[in-house]
Amino acid sequence: MDRISTRRGLHRLIYSSTFGPKFPLAEAEQDVEIDKIIRTAVRHNREVGLTGLLLVYRRWFIQALEGPAEAVMTTYNQILLDSRHQGAVVLGAGPAPTRKFSKWAMCARRLSETDNDILRALDLKSAFDPRRLTASQALHLLTVVENIQLRHTDVAE
């Protein structure tokens, strides 16, 4: 997953970033801001045919976007301009055979410190830094989180 898809094919992009300097420090305020991000993303993504999942852990974002290549790249470029994100790194991008997150116009999940078991189960034993993940590891992490989310949520974006 390391090249840009054709305009008509399904494309997936996975990136990580950190909270921008103006992102709230208090967790309750962060939750409000993340809710704003998701509400906006759901509206936008439904319009352009994107699906995906956003994982928030400590001060990190890890997100998968999937859909038409042009919509994925346009959306990613908008994220790069969003002051709530900084230091974005593409972990993987390219054609995808199927959607992994087809149930979500966008889903968000915040991992807490008690979710460290998830990271340990995925063999991410060192200090968590998503920039060190391969595309495959990042996709695996996001799909594990999605499966947990599906067990605890009615999918009604």
Buried (B, 14 or more C-beta within 10 A) or exposed (E): BEEBBEEEEBBBBBBBBBBBEEBBEEEEEBBEBBEEBBEEBBEBBEEBEBBBBBBBBEEBBBBBBBBBBBBBBEBBEEBEEEEBBBEBEEBBBBBBEEBBBEBBBBBBBBBEEEBBEBBEEBEBEEEBEBBBBEBEBBBBBBBBBBEBBEEEEEEEB
